[in-house]
Amino acid sequence: MTKKVNVTLDENLLERARNFADENYLSFSGLMSLSLTQYLNQNDVVRAVQEISLAMRKIADNKTLTEDEINNLKDFENFSKMLIGK
């Protein structure tokens, strides 16, 4: 399901986005949707890497993990497999 929204953009950014969309055979809405999806996915990856880093530090310090941390590691493993297509 799609929804129509209103956004306010800097004039130069809007012009760059429209030019990019045109040059790459995308609609402006398609570019905005793609861009937002990629931005959110990137943040998910950063968050996952931070969680894995904390889990690794805890393993190094305590040699144990909580059940939630183990589940986060499993989620990260599944996410990694999805990213690399396995």
LOVOFI-458056 format. One record per residue: x, y, z of N, C-alpha, C, O in turn. Coordinates in steps of 0.02 Angstrom, whole numbers, plus 50000, padded with zeros to 5 digits. Layout:
BEGIN
XYZXYZXYZXYZ;...
END
This chain:
BEGIN
500424994150000500005000050000500455006250000500945006550037;500285010949960500665017249957500245022849985499635022649984;500595027950010500275033950037500595039950006501195039949992;500205045049995500455051349970500655055650029500285056250078;501255058750025501505063050079501765069550051501925070049991;501795074550093502105080950075502755081550114502765080250174;503285083550080503925084750113504195091450092504015094050039;504615094350133504955100550117505695098950106506015096050149;505945100850048506645099550030506985105950010506675110449983;507625106250022508035111749998507985111849921507985106549889;507945117749893507845118449821508395114949781508255111649731;509025115649802509575112549767509545104849772509685101349723;509365102449831509295095249839508735092449795508805087149764;508185096049792507625094049750507835093649677507675088949642;508195098749654508425098849584508905093049571508845089649519;509365091849617509835086149608509455079549606509605075249565;508965078749650508585072549652508185071549588508175066049561;507865076749564507485076149502507935074449443507765070249402;508515077749440508995076349386509235069049390509275065549339;509405066849450509635060049459509095055149438509235050249403;508485056349459507925051849442507845051549366507775046149337;507855057249334507785057549261508345053749226508225049849179;508965054849248509545051749217509555044149226509875040549188;509215041749278509225034649294508545031349283508415025849309;508115034649244507475031849223507045029849283506715024649283;507055034049334506645033049394506145038649400506265044149377;505585037149430505135042549448505425045849511505825042849546;505205051949525505445055249585505225051349646505615050549693;504605048949647504365044949703504765038549711504925036449766;504935035449655505335029349657506015030649687506265026749727;506325036249667506975038049695506925039349770507345037049808;506415042949791506325044349863506225037849902506515036949956;505815033349875505695026949908506335022749912506495019949965;506695022349857507325018649855507825021649904508155018049941;507895028249903508375031649946508215030550020508665029150060;507585031250038507395030350107507495023050129507725021750185;507335018350086507435011350101508175009850113508355006450161;508605012450069509325011350077509585014650140510005011750174;509345020450156509565023950216509375019950279509785018950324;508755017750281508525013850339508885007150344509065005050399;509005003850288509374997550288510094998650313510354994650352;510405004150292511075005750315511095006550390511545004150424;510595009950417510565010850490510465004250526510735003250580;510064999750496509974993050525510634989350527510794985950577;511034989950475511684986550472512144989450526512474985750561;512164996050531512594999250582512394996950652512824995250693;511754996850665511504994650730511694987350744511904985550799;511624983150693511794976050701512544975150714512734971150756;512954978950679513684978550690513854980950760514294978050792;513524986150784513654988450852513464983150903513824981950951;512884979850892512674974550938513154968650937513304965850990;513394966850878513864961250873514514963050907514834958850939;514724969250900515334971650933515274971251009515734969051043;514704973451035514594973051107514584965851131514854964251184;514264961451093514234954351111514934951351111515114947451156;515334953051062516024950451059516434953051118516824949251147;516334959351136516684962151194516474958351258516904956751299;515824957051265515584953451323515854946351326516034943951379;515894943051269516184936351266516914936651289517134932451329;517274941551264517974942251282518064943551356518524940951388;517614947651384517674949551455517404944251502517714942651553;516824941351486516464937051534516414929751513516234925451553;516544928351450516474921551422515754919151422515624913151416;515264923751430514554921851429514144927051393514344932851386;513554924951371513064929351341512374927951370512234922351391;511954933051372511264931951391510884928851333511134928751277;510294926451347509884923451294509714928651240509714927051181;509574934851261509434940151213510034941451167509954942551107;510624941451196511234942551156511354936851107511564937951051;511214930751129511264924951084510774925651027510944924250969;510164927751042509654928850990509864934350942509744933850882;510174939750969510424945150926510964942650879510974944550820;511394938250904511914935350861511604931050806511834931350749;511094927250823510754923050773510414927550721510434926150661;510094932850744509774937650698510294940650651510174941450591;510874942450679511404945450639511654940450588511774942250530;511724934150608511944928950561511454928150504511654927750446;510814927950520510294927450468510294933550423510224932950362;510374939450452510394945550414510994945550367510944947550309;511564943350392512174943050351512084938250293512294939850237;511774932550305511654927750251511194930750198511294929650138;510694934450220510244937650173510614942750130510494943150069;511064946550161511434951650124511894948650070511974951450016;512184942850085512644939850038512314934549994512644931349952;511664933550004511284929149961511374921749974511344917749928;511484919850035511544912750053510954910450091510924904550110;
END
